[in-house]
């Protein structure tokens, strides 16, 4: 149940959004290109960040570059 404490834990690193043009999903409402986000957790395919809505979201790593 680690996802219940992600908003209170220290981020593990920072990433910068490089684009928000998704093929399948609508992410342009919650990601801003050029903005830096704190990574709360990550998997092989996703970063879990606090997005523009203020909630934790999982996004493909190809939207970001590491800072």
mmCIF file of the N, C-alpha and C atoms, coordinates in Angstrom:
data_MODEL
# 
_entry.id   MODEL 
# 
loop_
_atom_site.group_PDB 
_atom_site.id 
_atom_site.type_symbol 
_atom_site.label_atom_id 
_atom_site.label_alt_id 
_atom_site.label_comp_id 
_atom_site.label_asym_id 
_atom_site.label_entity_id 
_atom_site.label_seq_id 
_atom_site.pdbx_PDB_ins_code 
_atom_site.Cartn_x 
_atom_site.Cartn_y 
_atom_site.Cartn_z 
_atom_site.occupancy 
_atom_site.B_iso_or_equiv 
_atom_site.pdbx_formal_charge 
_atom_site.auth_seq_id 
_atom_site.auth_comp_id 
_atom_site.auth_asym_id 
_atom_site.auth_atom_id 
_atom_site.pdbx_PDB_model_num 
ATOM 1   N N  . UNK A 1 1  ? 0.823  -1.190 0.000   1.00 0.00 ? 1  UNK A N  1 
ATOM 2   C CA . UNK A 1 1  ? 0.000  0.000  0.000   1.00 0.00 ? 1  UNK A CA 1 
ATOM 3   C C  . UNK A 1 1  ? 0.869  1.258  0.000   1.00 0.00 ? 1  UNK A C  1 
ATOM 4   N N  . UNK A 1 2  ? 2.028  1.173  -0.650  1.00 0.00 ? 2  UNK A N  1 
ATOM 5   C CA . UNK A 1 2  ? 2.961  2.299  -0.707  1.00 0.00 ? 2  UNK A CA 1 
ATOM 6   C C  . UNK A 1 2  ? 2.323  3.534  -1.362  1.00 0.00 ? 2  UNK A C  1 
ATOM 7   N N  . UNK A 1 3  ? 1.381  3.322  -2.261  1.00 0.00 ? 3  UNK A N  1 
ATOM 8   C CA . UNK A 1 3  ? 0.762  4.445  -2.968  1.00 0.00 ? 3  UNK A CA 1 
ATOM 9   C C  . UNK A 1 3  ? -0.015 5.371  -2.038  1.00 0.00 ? 3  UNK A C  1 
ATOM 10  N N  . UNK A 1 4  ? -0.358 4.929  -0.842  1.00 0.00 ? 4  UNK A N  1 
ATOM 11  C CA . UNK A 1 4  ? -1.106 5.767  0.095   1.00 0.00 ? 4  UNK A CA 1 
ATOM 12  C C  . UNK A 1 4  ? -0.222 6.842  0.730   1.00 0.00 ? 4  UNK A C  1 
ATOM 13  N N  . UNK A 1 5  ? 1.111  6.662  0.701   1.00 0.00 ? 5  UNK A N  1 
ATOM 14  C CA . UNK A 1 5  ? 2.006  7.634  1.341   1.00 0.00 ? 5  UNK A CA 1 
ATOM 15  C C  . UNK A 1 5  ? 2.875  8.389  0.345   1.00 0.00 ? 5  UNK A C  1 
ATOM 16  N N  . UNK A 1 6  ? 2.673  8.198  -0.956  1.00 0.00 ? 6  UNK A N  1 
ATOM 17  C CA . UNK A 1 6  ? 3.505  8.867  -1.956  1.00 0.00 ? 6  UNK A CA 1 
ATOM 18  C C  . UNK A 1 6  ? 3.475  10.385 -1.841  1.00 0.00 ? 6  UNK A C  1 
ATOM 19  N N  . UNK A 1 7  ? 2.345  10.949 -1.499  1.00 0.00 ? 7  UNK A N  1 
ATOM 20  C CA . UNK A 1 7  ? 2.242  12.414 -1.443  1.00 0.00 ? 7  UNK A CA 1 
ATOM 21  C C  . UNK A 1 7  ? 3.015  13.000 -0.261  1.00 0.00 ? 7  UNK A C  1 
ATOM 22  N N  . UNK A 1 8  ? 3.310  12.196 0.764   1.00 0.00 ? 8  UNK A N  1 
ATOM 23  C CA . UNK A 1 8  ? 4.016  12.686 1.947   1.00 0.00 ? 8  UNK A CA 1 
ATOM 24  C C  . UNK A 1 8  ? 5.504  12.337 1.952   1.00 0.00 ? 8  UNK A C  1 
ATOM 25  N N  . UNK A 1 9  ? 5.956  11.470 1.053   1.00 0.00 ? 9  UNK A N  1 
ATOM 26  C CA . UNK A 1 9  ? 7.358  11.056 1.071   1.00 0.00 ? 9  UNK A CA 1 
ATOM 27  C C  . UNK A 1 9  ? 8.224  11.986 0.222   1.00 0.00 ? 9  UNK A C  1 
ATOM 28  N N  . UNK A 1 10 ? 9.519  11.918 0.475   1.00 0.00 ? 10 UNK A N  1 
ATOM 29  C CA . UNK A 1 10 ? 10.483 12.700 -0.299  1.00 0.00 ? 10 UNK A CA 1 
ATOM 30  C C  . UNK A 1 10 ? 10.557 12.148 -1.725  1.00 0.00 ? 10 UNK A C  1 
ATOM 31  N N  . UNK A 1 11 ? 10.638 13.026 -2.724  1.00 0.00 ? 11 UNK A N  1 
ATOM 32  C CA . UNK A 1 11 ? 10.781 12.535 -4.103  1.00 0.00 ? 11 UNK A CA 1 
ATOM 33  C C  . UNK A 1 11 ? 12.132 11.851 -4.306  1.00 0.00 ? 11 UNK A C  1 
ATOM 34  N N  . UNK A 1 12 ? 12.153 10.868 -5.234  1.00 0.00 ? 12 UNK A N  1 
ATOM 35  C CA . UNK A 1 12 ? 13.402 10.147 -5.471  1.00 0.00 ? 12 UNK A CA 1 
ATOM 36  C C  . UNK A 1 12 ? 14.270 10.833 -6.516  1.00 0.00 ? 12 UNK A C  1 
ATOM 37  N N  . UNK A 1 13 ? 13.674 11.651 -7.383  1.00 0.00 ? 13 UNK A N  1 
ATOM 38  C CA . UNK A 1 13 ? 14.424 12.440 -8.354  1.00 0.00 ? 13 UNK A CA 1 
ATOM 39  C C  . UNK A 1 13 ? 13.483 13.423 -9.026  1.00 0.00 ? 13 UNK A C  1 
ATOM 40  N N  . UNK A 1 14 ? 14.032 14.245 -9.921  1.00 0.00 ? 14 UNK A N  1 
ATOM 41  C CA . UNK A 1 14 ? 13.236 15.218 -10.663 1.00 0.00 ? 14 UNK A CA 1 
ATOM 42  C C  . UNK A 1 14 ? 13.317 14.902 -12.154 1.00 0.00 ? 14 UNK A C  1 
ATOM 43  N N  . UNK A 1 15 ? 12.207 15.144 -12.846 1.00 0.00 ? 15 UNK A N  1 
ATOM 44  C CA . UNK A 1 15 ? 12.152 14.973 -14.292 1.00 0.00 ? 15 UNK A CA 1 
ATOM 45  C C  . UNK A 1 15 ? 11.485 16.193 -14.897 1.00 0.00 ? 15 UNK A C  1 
ATOM 46  N N  . UNK A 1 16 ? 11.845 16.489 -16.144 1.00 0.00 ? 16 UNK A N  1 
ATOM 47  C CA . UNK A 1 16 ? 11.245 17.605 -16.867 1.00 0.00 ? 16 UNK A CA 1 
ATOM 48  C C  . UNK A 1 16 ? 10.370 17.046 -17.987 1.00 0.00 ? 16 UNK A C  1 
ATOM 49  N N  . UNK A 1 17 ? 9.180  17.573 -18.112 1.00 0.00 ? 17 UNK A N  1 
ATOM 50  C CA . UNK A 1 17 ? 8.264  17.154 -19.170 1.00 0.00 ? 17 UNK A CA 1 
ATOM 51  C C  . UNK A 1 17 ? 8.773  17.717 -20.497 1.00 0.00 ? 17 UNK A C  1 
ATOM 52  N N  . UNK A 1 18 ? 8.931  16.859 -21.498 1.00 0.00 ? 18 UNK A N  1 
ATOM 53  C CA . UNK A 1 18 ? 9.414  17.328 -22.803 1.00 0.00 ? 18 UNK A CA 1 
ATOM 54  C C  . UNK A 1 18 ? 8.294  17.431 -23.832 1.00 0.00 ? 18 UNK A C  1 
ATOM 55  N N  . UNK A 1 19 ? 7.174  16.733 -23.605 1.00 0.00 ? 19 UNK A N  1 
ATOM 56  C CA . UNK A 1 19 ? 6.001  16.877 -24.473 1.00 0.00 ? 19 UNK A CA 1 
ATOM 57  C C  . UNK A 1 19 ? 4.785  16.275 -23.783 1.00 0.00 ? 19 UNK A C  1 
ATOM 58  N N  . UNK A 1 20 ? 3.599  16.662 -24.247 1.00 0.00 ? 20 UNK A N  1 
ATOM 59  C CA . UNK A 1 20 ? 2.368  16.095 -23.704 1.00 0.00 ? 20 UNK A CA 1 
ATOM 60  C C  . UNK A 1 20 ? 1.435  15.651 -24.835 1.00 0.00 ? 20 UNK A C  1 
ATOM 61  N N  . UNK A 1 21 ? 2.031  15.192 -25.921 1.00 0.00 ? 21 UNK A N  1 
ATOM 62  C CA . UNK A 1 21 ? 1.265  14.731 -27.077 1.00 0.00 ? 21 UNK A CA 1 
ATOM 63  C C  . UNK A 1 21 ? 1.153  13.210 -27.009 1.00 0.00 ? 21 UNK A C  1 
ATOM 64  N N  . UNK A 1 22 ? 0.040  12.736 -26.510 1.00 0.00 ? 22 UNK A N  1 
ATOM 65  C CA . UNK A 1 22 ? -0.172 11.298 -26.345 1.00 0.00 ? 22 UNK A CA 1 
ATOM 66  C C  . UNK A 1 22 ? -0.974 10.735 -27.502 1.00 0.00 ? 22 UNK A C  1 
ATOM 67  N N  . UNK A 1 23 ? -0.698 9.487  -27.843 1.00 0.00 ? 23 UNK A N  1 
ATOM 68  C CA . UNK A 1 23 ? -1.443 8.820  -28.905 1.00 0.00 ? 23 UNK A CA 1 
ATOM 69  C C  . UNK A 1 23 ? -2.785 8.301  -28.416 1.00 0.00 ? 23 UNK A C  1 
ATOM 70  N N  . UNK A 1 24 ? -2.820 7.719  -27.220 1.00 0.00 ? 24 UNK A N  1 
ATOM 71  C CA . UNK A 1 24 ? -4.028 7.083  -26.712 1.00 0.00 ? 24 UNK A CA 1 
ATOM 72  C C  . UNK A 1 24 ? -4.717 7.877  -25.609 1.00 0.00 ? 24 UNK A C  1 
ATOM 73  N N  . UNK A 1 25 ? -3.962 8.512  -24.763 1.00 0.00 ? 25 UNK A N  1 
ATOM 74  C CA . UNK A 1 25 ? -4.501 9.090  -23.540 1.00 0.00 ? 25 UNK A CA 1 
ATOM 75  C C  . UNK A 1 25 ? -4.477 10.608 -23.581 1.00 0.00 ? 25 UNK A C  1 
ATOM 76  N N  . UNK A 1 26 ? -5.317 11.244 -22.776 1.00 0.00 ? 26 UNK A N  1 
ATOM 77  C CA . UNK A 1 26 ? -5.347 12.704 -22.669 1.00 0.00 ? 26 UNK A CA 1 
ATOM 78  C C  . UNK A 1 26 ? -4.453 13.101 -21.497 1.00 0.00 ? 26 UNK A C  1 
ATOM 79  N N  . UNK A 1 27 ? -3.273 13.621 -21.814 1.00 0.00 ? 27 UNK A N  1 
ATOM 80  C CA . UNK A 1 27 ? -2.355 14.051 -20.765 1.00 0.00 ? 27 UNK A CA 1 
ATOM 81  C C  . UNK A 1 27 ? -2.062 15.553 -20.844 1.00 0.00 ? 27 UNK A C  1 
ATOM 82  N N  . UNK A 1 28 ? -2.544 16.221 -21.875 1.00 0.00 ? 28 UNK A N  1 
ATOM 83  C CA . UNK A 1 28 ? -2.242 17.645 -22.003 1.00 0.00 ? 28 UNK A CA 1 
ATOM 84  C C  . UNK A 1 28 ? -2.936 18.486 -20.932 1.00 0.00 ? 28 UNK A C  1 
ATOM 85  N N  . UNK A 1 29 ? -3.905 17.933 -20.224 1.00 0.00 ? 29 UNK A N  1 
ATOM 86  C CA . UNK A 1 29 ? -4.555 18.658 -19.130 1.00 0.00 ? 29 UNK A CA 1 
ATOM 87  C C  . UNK A 1 29 ? -3.758 18.578 -17.825 1.00 0.00 ? 29 UNK A C  1 
ATOM 88  N N  . UNK A 1 30 ? -2.892 17.583 -17.707 1.00 0.00 ? 30 UNK A N  1 
ATOM 89  C CA . UNK A 1 30 ? -2.196 17.360 -16.431 1.00 0.00 ? 30 UNK A CA 1 
ATOM 90  C C  . UNK A 1 30 ? -0.677 17.459 -16.516 1.00 0.00 ? 30 UNK A C  1 
ATOM 91  N N  . UNK A 1 31 ? -0.113 17.572 -17.716 1.00 0.00 ? 31 UNK A N  1 
ATOM 92  C CA . UNK A 1 31 ? 1.334  17.756 -17.883 1.00 0.00 ? 31 UNK A CA 1 
ATOM 93  C C  . UNK A 1 31 ? 1.603  19.024 -18.681 1.00 0.00 ? 31 UNK A C  1 
ATOM 94  N N  . UNK A 1 32 ? 2.628  19.769 -18.299 1.00 0.00 ? 32 UNK A N  1 
ATOM 95  C CA . UNK A 1 32 ? 3.027  20.991 -18.979 1.00 0.00 ? 32 UNK A CA 1 
ATOM 96  C C  . UNK A 1 32 ? 4.456  20.831 -19.491 1.00 0.00 ? 32 UNK A C  1 
ATOM 97  N N  . UNK A 1 33 ? 4.657  20.896 -20.802 1.00 0.00 ? 33 UNK A N  1 
ATOM 98  C CA . UNK A 1 33 ? 6.025  20.809 -21.326 1.00 0.00 ? 33 UNK A CA 1 
ATOM 99  C C  . UNK A 1 33 ? 6.916  21.911 -20.745 1.00 0.00 ? 33 UNK A C  1 
ATOM 100 N N  . UNK A 1 34 ? 8.122  21.537 -20.343 1.00 0.00 ? 34 UNK A N  1 
ATOM 101 C CA . UNK A 1 34 ? 9.060  22.486 -19.750 1.00 0.00 ? 34 UNK A CA 1 
ATOM 102 C C  . UNK A 1 34 ? 8.990  22.553 -18.243 1.00 0.00 ? 34 UNK A C  1 
ATOM 103 N N  . UNK A 1 35 ? 7.947  22.004 -17.636 1.00 0.00 ? 35 UNK A N  1 
ATOM 104 C CA . UNK A 1 35 ? 7.806  22.034 -16.184 1.00 0.00 ? 35 UNK A CA 1 
ATOM 105 C C  . UNK A 1 35 ? 8.540  20.845 -15.569 1.00 0.00 ? 35 UNK A C  1 
ATOM 106 N N  . UNK A 1 36 ? 9.125  21.067 -14.397 1.00 0.00 ? 36 UNK A N  1 
ATOM 107 C CA . UNK A 1 36 ? 9.833  20.014 -13.668 1.00 0.00 ? 36 UNK A CA 1 
ATOM 108 C C  . UNK A 1 36 ? 8.896  19.404 -12.634 1.00 0.00 ? 36 UNK A C  1 
ATOM 109 N N  . UNK A 1 37 ? 8.900  18.076 -12.558 1.00 0.00 ? 37 UNK A N  1 
ATOM 110 C CA . UNK A 1 37 ? 8.052  17.338 -11.631 1.00 0.00 ? 37 UNK A CA 1 
ATOM 111 C C  . UNK A 1 37 ? 8.906  16.463 -10.737 1.00 0.00 ? 37 UNK A C  1 
ATOM 112 N N  . UNK A 1 38 ? 8.442  16.245 -9.497  1.00 0.00 ? 38 UNK A N  1 
ATOM 113 C CA . UNK A 1 38 ? 9.097  15.352 -8.555  1.00 0.00 ? 38 UNK A CA 1 
ATOM 114 C C  . UNK A 1 38 ? 8.593  13.932 -8.789  1.00 0.00 ? 38 UNK A C  1 
ATOM 115 N N  . UNK A 1 39 ? 9.521  12.995 -8.894  1.00 0.00 ? 39 UNK A N  1 
ATOM 116 C CA . UNK A 1 39 ? 9.163  11.588 -9.069  1.00 0.00 ? 39 UNK A CA 1 
ATOM 117 C C  . UNK A 1 39 ? 9.012  10.958 -7.685  1.00 0.00 ? 39 UNK A C  1 
ATOM 118 N N  . UNK A 1 40 ? 7.820  10.469 -7.396  1.00 0.00 ? 40 UNK A N  1 
ATOM 119 C CA . UNK A 1 40 ? 7.555  9.838  -6.110  1.00 0.00 ? 40 UNK A CA 1 
ATOM 120 C C  . UNK A 1 40 ? 7.884  8.343  -6.146  1.00 0.00 ? 40 UNK A C  1 
ATOM 121 N N  . UNK A 1 41 ? 7.746  7.734  -7.326  1.00 0.00 ? 41 UNK A N  1 
ATOM 122 C CA . UNK A 1 41 ? 8.062  6.317  -7.501  1.00 0.00 ? 41 UNK A CA 1 
ATOM 123 C C  . UNK A 1 41 ? 8.220  6.071  -8.991  1.00 0.00 ? 41 UNK A C  1 
ATOM 124 N N  . UNK A 1 42 ? 8.834  4.962  -9.360  1.00 0.00 ? 42 UNK A N  1 
ATOM 125 C CA . UNK A 1 42 ? 8.961  4.636  -10.773 1.00 0.00 ? 42 UNK A CA 1 
ATOM 126 C C  . UNK A 1 42 ? 8.979  3.135  -10.972 1.00 0.00 ? 42 UNK A C  1 
ATOM 127 N N  . UNK A 1 43 ? 8.603  2.729  -12.165 1.00 0.00 ? 43 UNK A N  1 
ATOM 128 C CA . UNK A 1 43 ? 8.695  1.329  -12.576 1.00 0.00 ? 43 UNK A CA 1 
ATOM 129 C C  . UNK A 1 43 ? 9.511  1.300  -13.859 1.00 0.00 ? 43 UNK A C  1 
ATOM 130 N N  . UNK A 1 44 ? 9.584  0.160  -14.511 1.00 0.00 ? 44 UNK A N  1 
ATOM 131 C CA . UNK A 1 44 ? 10.336 0.074  -15.754 1.00 0.00 ? 44 UNK A CA 1 
ATOM 132 C C  . UNK A 1 44 ? 9.760  0.988  -16.832 1.00 0.00 ? 44 UNK A C  1 
ATOM 133 N N  . UNK A 1 45 ? 8.451  1.162  -16.826 1.00 0.00 ? 45 UNK A N  1 
ATOM 134 C CA . UNK A 1 45 ? 7.777  1.863  -17.909 1.00 0.00 ? 45 UNK A CA 1 
ATOM 135 C C  . UNK A 1 45 ? 7.203  3.226  -17.516 1.00 0.00 ? 45 UNK A C  1 
ATOM 136 N N  . UNK A 1 46 ? 6.962  3.456  -16.217 1.00 0.00 ? 46 UNK A N  1 
ATOM 137 C CA . UNK A 1 46 ? 6.251  4.643  -15.773 1.00 0.00 ? 46 UNK A CA 1 
ATOM 138 C C  . UNK A 1 46 ? 7.010  5.427  -14.708 1.00 0.00 ? 46 UNK A C  1 
ATOM 139 N N  . UNK A 1 47 ? 6.752  6.757  -14.687 1.00 0.00 ? 47 UNK A N  1 
ATOM 140 C CA . UNK A 1 47 ? 7.085  7.610  -13.550 1.00 0.00 ? 47 UNK A CA 1 
ATOM 141 C C  . UNK A 1 47 ? 5.777  7.920  -12.852 1.00 0.00 ? 47 UNK A C  1 
ATOM 142 N N  . UNK A 1 48 ? 5.786  7.919  -11.532 1.00 0.00 ? 48 UNK A N  1 
ATOM 143 C CA . UNK A 1 48 ? 4.627  8.296  -10.747 1.00 0.00 ? 48 UNK A CA 1 
ATOM 144 C C  . UNK A 1 48 ? 4.948  9.649  -10.127 1.00 0.00 ? 48 UNK A C  1 
ATOM 145 N N  . UNK A 1 49 ? 4.222  10.674 -10.576 1.00 0.00 ? 49 UNK A N  1 
ATOM 146 C CA . UNK A 1 49 ? 4.502  12.055 -10.182 1.00 0.00 ? 49 UNK A CA 1 
ATOM 147 C C  . UNK A 1 49 ? 3.235  12.712 -9.653  1.00 0.00 ? 49 UNK A C  1 
ATOM 148 N N  . UNK A 1 50 ? 3.419  13.844 -8.970  1.00 0.00 ? 50 UNK A N  1 
ATOM 149 C CA . UNK A 1 50 ? 2.273  14.681 -8.628  1.00 0.00 ? 50 UNK A CA 1 
ATOM 150 C C  . UNK A 1 50 ? 2.095  15.620 -9.812  1.00 0.00 ? 50 UNK A C  1 
ATOM 151 N N  . UNK A 1 51 ? 1.002  15.439 -10.557 1.00 0.00 ? 51 UNK A N  1 
ATOM 152 C CA . UNK A 1 51 ? 0.786  16.192 -11.794 1.00 0.00 ? 51 UNK A CA 1 
ATOM 153 C C  . UNK A 1 51 ? 0.123  17.547 -11.518 1.00 0.00 ? 51 UNK A C  1 
ATOM 154 N N  . UNK A 1 52 ? -0.290 18.243 -12.565 1.00 0.00 ? 52 UNK A N  1 
ATOM 155 C CA . UNK A 1 52 ? -0.875 19.577 -12.427 1.00 0.00 ? 52 UNK A CA 1 
ATOM 156 C C  . UNK A 1 52 ? -2.187 19.591 -11.649 1.00 0.00 ? 52 UNK A C  1 
ATOM 157 N N  . UNK A 1 53 ? -2.855 18.452 -11.540 1.00 0.00 ? 53 UNK A N  1 
ATOM 158 C CA . UNK A 1 53 ? -4.104 18.380 -10.777 1.00 0.00 ? 53 UNK A CA 1 
ATOM 159 C C  . UNK A 1 53 ? -3.841 18.267 -9.279  1.00 0.00 ? 53 UNK A C  1 
ATOM 160 N N  . UNK A 1 54 ? -2.560 18.055 -8.898  1.00 0.00 ? 54 UNK A N  1 
ATOM 161 C CA . UNK A 1 54 ? -2.223 17.916 -7.489  1.00 0.00 ? 54 UNK A CA 1 
ATOM 162 C C  . UNK A 1 54 ? -2.341 16.489 -6.986  1.00 0.00 ? 54 UNK A C  1 
ATOM 163 N N  . UNK A 1 55 ? -2.626 15.556 -7.871  1.00 0.00 ? 55 UNK A N  1 
ATOM 164 C CA . UNK A 1 55 ? -2.782 14.152 -7.515  1.00 0.00 ? 55 UNK A CA 1 
ATOM 165 C C  . UNK A 1 55 ? -1.636 13.339 -8.118  1.00 0.00 ? 55 UNK A C  1 
ATOM 166 N N  . UNK A 1 56 ? -1.420 12.155 -7.584  1.00 0.00 ? 56 UNK A N  1 
ATOM 167 C CA . UNK A 1 56 ? -0.400 11.258 -8.129  1.00 0.00 ? 56 UNK A CA 1 
ATOM 168 C C  . UNK A 1 56 ? -0.933 10.643 -9.418  1.00 0.00 ? 56 UNK A C  1 
ATOM 169 N N  . UNK A 1 57 ? -0.083 10.636 -10.444 1.00 0.00 ? 57 UNK A N  1 
ATOM 170 C CA . UNK A 1 57 ? -0.431 9.992  -11.707 1.00 0.00 ? 57 UNK A CA 1 
ATOM 171 C C  . UNK A 1 57 ? 0.757  9.228  -12.240 1.00 0.00 ? 57 UNK A C  1 
ATOM 172 N N  . UNK A 1 58 ? 0.475  8.157  -12.967 1.00 0.00 ? 58 UNK A N  1 
ATOM 173 C CA . UNK A 1 58 ? 1.526  7.369  -13.597 1.00 0.00 ? 58 UNK A CA 1 
ATOM 174 C C  . UNK A 1 58 ? 1.588  7.697  -15.077 1.00 0.00 ? 58 UNK A C  1 
ATOM 175 N N  . UNK A 1 59 ? 2.758  8.065  -15.569 1.00 0.00 ? 59 UNK A N  1 
ATOM 176 C CA . UNK A 1 59 ? 2.925  8.486  -16.958 1.00 0.00 ? 59 UNK A CA 1 
ATOM 177 C C  . UNK A 1 59 ? 4.102  7.752  -17.583 1.00 0.00 ? 59 UNK A C  1 
ATOM 178 N N  . UNK A 1 60 ? 3.993  7.446  -18.874 1.00 0.00 ? 60 UNK A N  1 
ATOM 179 C CA . UNK A 1 60 ? 5.095  6.809  -19.588 1.00 0.00 ? 60 UNK A CA 1 
ATOM 180 C C  . UNK A 1 60 ? 6.346  7.675  -19.474 1.00 0.00 ? 60 UNK A C  1 
ATOM 181 N N  . UNK A 1 61 ? 7.492  7.038  -19.410 1.00 0.00 ? 61 UNK A N  1 
ATOM 182 C CA . UNK A 1 61 ? 8.761  7.747  -19.256 1.00 0.00 ? 61 UNK A CA 1 
ATOM 183 C C  . UNK A 1 61 ? 9.122  8.568  -20.487 1.00 0.00 ? 61 UNK A C  1 
ATOM 184 N N  . UNK A 1 62 ? 8.523  8.267  -21.640 1.00 0.00 ? 62 UNK A N  1 
ATOM 185 C CA . UNK A 1 62 ? 8.900  9.009  -22.850 1.00 0.00 ? 62 UNK A CA 1 
ATOM 186 C C  . UNK A 1 62 ? 8.367  10.435 -22.872 1.00 0.00 ? 62 UNK A C  1 
ATOM 187 N N  . UNK A 1 63 ? 7.556  10.834 -21.903 1.00 0.00 ? 63 UNK A N  1 
ATOM 188 C CA . UNK A 1 63 ? 7.116  12.228 -21.787 1.00 0.00 ? 63 UNK A CA 1 
ATOM 189 C C  . UNK A 1 63 ? 8.152  13.095 -21.078 1.00 0.00 ? 63 UNK A C  1 
ATOM 190 N N  . UNK A 1 64 ? 9.187  12.488 -20.505 1.00 0.00 ? 64 UNK A N  1 
ATOM 191 C CA . UNK A 1 64 ? 10.106 13.188 -19.611 1.00 0.00 ? 64 UNK A CA 1 
ATOM 192 C C  . UNK A 1 64 ? 11.567 12.955 -19.958 1.00 0.00 ? 64 UNK A C  1 
ATOM 193 N N  . UNK A 1 65 ? 12.400 13.854 -19.423 1.00 0.00 ? 65 UNK A N  1 
ATOM 194 C CA . UNK A 1 65 ? 13.843 13.635 -19.385 1.00 0.00 ? 65 UNK A CA 1 
ATOM 195 C C  . UNK A 1 65 ? 14.290 13.929 -17.966 1.00 0.00 ? 65 UNK A C  1 
ATOM 196 N N  . UNK A 1 66 ? 15.326 13.226 -17.517 1.00 0.00 ? 66 UNK A N  1 
ATOM 197 C CA . UNK A 1 66 ? 15.808 13.414 -16.162 1.00 0.00 ? 66 UNK A CA 1 
ATOM 198 C C  . UNK A 1 66 ? 16.566 14.728 -16.052 1.00 0.00 ? 66 UNK A C  1 
ATOM 199 N N  . UNK A 1 67 ? 16.416 15.380 -14.917 1.00 0.00 ? 67 UNK A N  1 
ATOM 200 C CA . UNK A 1 67 ? 17.068 16.664 -14.656 1.00 0.00 ? 67 UNK A CA 1 
ATOM 201 C C  . UNK A 1 67 ? 18.309 16.417 -13.831 1.00 0.00 ? 67 UNK A C  1 
# 
